[in-house]
Amino acid sequence: MSKTILITGSTDGIGLRTAKTLADLGHTILLHGRSLSKLDAAAAELGGGIEIYAADLSRMAEVEKLAAEVTARHDWLDVLINNAGVYKVPDATTPEGLDLRFMVNTFAPYLLTDALLPIIPADGRIVNLSSAAQAPIDAKAMTGQTKLDDFDAYAQSKLAITIWTREFSREHPNGPVAVAVNPGSLLASKMVKEGFGVTGNDIQIGADVLTAAATSAEFASASGKYFDNDAARFSDPHPGALDPAHAALVMETLEQIAADLRRQA
């Protein structure tokens, strides 16, 4: 059965390849990116019937705009793949004083999912991009009070979205399914090339696991779990996600930041 699937950050890299893989399987794809020209090029590459949505996920107002545009055109969204992410950026601070890596990699997915939840059915799926790079989270770094280097900010933001995935599952025991996925280490994405200076591994590795997470029976009862594609199996995330006190602090901070961003938008 054809599904309606929104993929953030889908004008290049894993997002674009996943969009193409799912479109070839007959699913309705909603492409998201920051650049209209890149969105047009991606839609042309995928063929007809592709919707495009432009939004800068480092801006709360544009996260809200994206959600509003999707809900205006759809009363049903089967799958949300929170793929958009950043690692190395020239200016790592948002206008609100937050770390851009946390904003795009953690806060925006949290806020976008919350805004779209009314149109995601109980048997729908939320696929959150995690990473093999995960690190214990400094709550002051989440609020922008502590400055981090590129790797630490990225790794902490990925543990944060993994913690939130687990918490979402506990709060929504009847669905939709939410899973955190490490799509594979050092795949041939723009982020890997710019951040690590390596060509990377076949990006289809990541597209295949995200396609499975969005559509396969294997993930239908996997809510709250973490799939490590380097090991090709569900496994425990970083111990920080399993520490109740650490997870509670991260969620408390995340919820406060989300509330502040909503007020400021």
RAZI-V941795 format. One record per residue. SS is DSSP state (H for helix, E for strand, L for the rest). PSI is psi in radians with two decimals (NA if undefined). Layout:
BEGIN
SS & PSI
SS & PSI
END
This chain:
BEGIN
L & 2.35
L & 2.39
L & 2.66
E & 2.13
E & 2.15
E & 2.23
E & 2.00
L & 2.64
L & 0.87
L & 0.51
L & -0.13
L & 3.14
H & -2.55
H & -0.67
H & -0.82
H & -0.76
H & -0.66
H & -0.74
H & -0.76
H & -0.75
H & -0.79
H & -0.66
H & -0.69
H & -0.39
L & 0.01
L & 0.18
L & 2.69
E & 2.10
E & 2.30
E & 1.94
E & 2.43
E & 2.51
E & 3.08
L & -0.53
L & 2.19
H & -0.66
H & -0.70
H & -0.64
H & -0.76
H & -0.74
H & -0.72
H & -0.75
H & -0.69
H & -0.65
H & -0.63
H & -0.42
L & -2.90
L & 2.83
L & 0.31
L & 2.26
E & 2.55
E & 2.53
E & 2.14
E & 2.24
L & 2.47
L & 1.88
L & 0.01
L & -0.05
L & 2.13
H & -0.72
H & -0.59
H & -0.49
H & -0.80
H & -0.68
H & -0.74
H & -0.83
H & -0.73
H & -0.69
H & -0.68
H & -0.79
H & -0.42
H & -0.48
H & -0.28
L & 2.40
L & 0.20
L & 2.14
L & 1.96
L & -0.67
E & 2.35
E & 2.09
E & 1.87
E & 1.45
L & -0.51
L & 2.37
L & 2.72
L & 2.69
L & -1.12
L & 2.11
L & 2.63
L & -0.71
L & 1.96
L & 0.22
E & 2.28
L & 2.92
L & -0.44
L & -0.03
L & 0.20
L & 2.79
E & 2.23
H & -0.59
H & -0.75
H & -0.69
H & -0.90
H & -0.70
H & -0.40
H & -1.01
H & -0.79
H & -0.80
H & -0.72
H & -0.85
H & -0.72
H & -0.76
H & -0.77
H & -0.72
H & -0.55
H & -0.16
H & -0.63
H & -0.37
H & 0.07
L & 2.07
L & 2.93
L & -0.52
L & 0.25
L & 3.12
E & 2.51
E & 2.05
E & 2.00
E & 2.23
E & 1.98
L & -2.67
L & 2.78
L & -0.42
L & 1.77
L & 2.50
L & 2.61
L & 2.52
L & 2.29
L & 1.96
H & -0.56
H & -0.50
H & -0.62
H & -0.66
L & -0.04
L & 0.04
L & -0.50
L & 2.25
L & 2.40
L & 2.72
L & 3.04
H & -0.87
H & -0.78
H & -0.73
H & -0.76
H & -0.85
H & -0.69
H & -0.69
H & -0.57
H & -0.58
H & -0.64
H & -0.75
H & -0.50
H & -0.74
H & -0.78
H & -0.65
H & -0.78
H & -0.73
H & -0.71
H & -0.76
H & -0.70
H & -0.63
H & -0.33
L & 1.19
L & -0.34
L & 0.24
L & 2.93
L & 2.86
E & 2.39
E & 2.20
E & 2.58
E & 2.34
E & 2.19
E & 1.91
L & -0.19
L & 2.49
L & 2.42
L & 0.90
E & 2.84
L & 1.11
L & 2.90
H & -0.69
H & -0.78
H & -0.74
H & -0.78
H & -0.63
H & -0.57
H & -0.15
L & 0.49
L & 2.72
L & -0.75
L & 2.96
E & 2.95
L & 2.10
L & -0.32
H & -0.41
H & -0.80
H & -0.72
H & -0.67
H & -0.71
H & -0.60
H & -0.62
H & -0.75
H & -0.75
H & -0.58
H & -0.47
H & -0.36
L & 2.72
H & -0.47
H & -0.58
H & -0.03
L & -0.46
L & 0.51
L & 0.39
L & 2.34
L & -0.11
L & 2.86
E & 2.17
E & 2.11
E & 1.81
L & -0.28
L & -0.59
L & -0.13
L & 0.72
E & 2.85
E & 2.42
E & 3.06
L & 2.45
L & -2.95
L & 2.52
H & -0.43
H & -0.52
H & -0.36
H & -0.07
L & 1.92
H & -0.70
H & -0.76
H & -0.80
H & -0.70
H & -0.71
H & -0.74
H & -0.78
H & -0.70
H & -0.75
H & -0.75
H & -0.79
H & -0.65
H & -0.75
H & -0.74
H & -0.75
H & -0.74
H & -0.75
H & -0.69
H & -0.70
H & -0.61
H & -0.35
L & NA
END
